[in-house]
């Protein structure tokens, strides 16, 4: 999947997905959060984008 680099970002226009992202809250243990941060860093993406990709890989088809 593309990282969206080089694409001009415009307010309220999705770049990577068909929908806009919205602020959400997730409760995780410190150990889980640090694992997410480490894995995101290794993939050169944000923790938010790492979780998005993980969930889409396992739960969402066609996107």
The 8 nearest C-alpha neighbors of each residue, nearest first, counted from 0:
[[1, 2, 15, 3, 52, 62, 16, 4],
 [0, 2, 3, 15, 4, 14, 5, 6],
 [1, 3, 4, 0, 15, 44, 5, 14],
 [2, 4, 1, 6, 15, 5, 14, 7],
 [5, 3, 2, 6, 1, 7, 8, 14],
 [4, 6, 3, 7, 2, 8, 1, 14],
 [7, 5, 4, 3, 8, 14, 2, 9],
 [6, 8, 9, 5, 4, 14, 3, 12],
 [7, 9, 6, 10, 14, 12, 13, 3],
 [8, 10, 12, 11, 7, 13, 14, 6],
 [9, 11, 12, 8, 13, 19, 7, 14],
 [10, 12, 9, 13, 19, 8, 20, 18],
 [13, 11, 10, 9, 14, 19, 8, 18],
 [14, 12, 19, 18, 16, 15, 17, 11],
 [13, 15, 16, 3, 12, 8, 6, 17],
 [16, 14, 3, 13, 17, 2, 1, 0],
 [17, 15, 18, 14, 13, 19, 62, 20],
 [16, 18, 13, 19, 15, 14, 62, 12],
 [19, 17, 16, 13, 20, 12, 15, 14],
 [20, 18, 13, 21, 11, 12, 17, 16],
 [19, 21, 18, 22, 13, 16, 23, 11],
 [22, 20, 23, 19, 18, 24, 11, 47],
 [21, 23, 20, 24, 47, 19, 25, 48],
 [24, 22, 21, 25, 20, 47, 26, 51],
 [23, 25, 26, 22, 27, 21, 47, 50],
 [26, 24, 27, 23, 32, 28, 22, 47],
 [25, 27, 24, 28, 32, 29, 31, 23],
 [28, 26, 32, 31, 25, 29, 30, 33],
 [27, 29, 31, 30, 32, 26, 33, 34],
 [28, 30, 32, 31, 33, 27, 34, 26],
 [29, 31, 33, 28, 32, 34, 27, 35],
 [30, 32, 34, 28, 33, 29, 27, 35],
 [33, 31, 35, 29, 34, 30, 27, 36],
 [32, 34, 36, 30, 35, 31, 37, 29],
 [33, 35, 31, 37, 32, 36, 38, 30],
 [36, 34, 32, 38, 33, 37, 39, 46],
 [35, 37, 33, 39, 34, 46, 38, 40],
 [38, 36, 34, 40, 39, 35, 33, 41],
 [37, 39, 41, 35, 40, 36, 34, 42],
 [38, 40, 42, 36, 44, 46, 41, 49],
 [39, 41, 43, 37, 42, 38, 44, 36],
 [42, 40, 38, 39, 43, 37, 44, 36],
 [41, 43, 39, 40, 44, 38, 49, 45],
 [44, 42, 40, 41, 39, 45, 38, 49],
 [45, 43, 39, 42, 40, 48, 49, 46],
 [44, 46, 48, 47, 39, 49, 43, 40],
 [45, 47, 49, 39, 36, 48, 35, 50],
 [48, 46, 45, 50, 49, 51, 44, 39],
 [47, 49, 51, 45, 50, 46, 52, 44],
 [50, 48, 46, 52, 47, 51, 39, 45],
 [49, 51, 53, 47, 48, 52, 54, 46],
 [52, 50, 48, 54, 49, 53, 55, 47],
 [51, 53, 55, 49, 54, 50, 56, 48],
 [54, 52, 50, 56, 51, 55, 49, 57],
 [53, 55, 57, 51, 56, 52, 58, 50],
 [54, 56, 59, 52, 58, 57, 53, 51],
 [57, 55, 53, 54, 52, 58, 59, 60],
 [58, 56, 54, 55, 59, 53, 60, 52],
 [57, 59, 55, 54, 56, 60, 53, 52],
 [60, 58, 55, 57, 56, 61, 62, 54],
 [61, 59, 62, 58, 55, 56, 57, 54],
 [60, 62, 59, 55, 56, 58, 17, 16],
 [61, 60, 59, 16, 55, 17, 56, 15]]
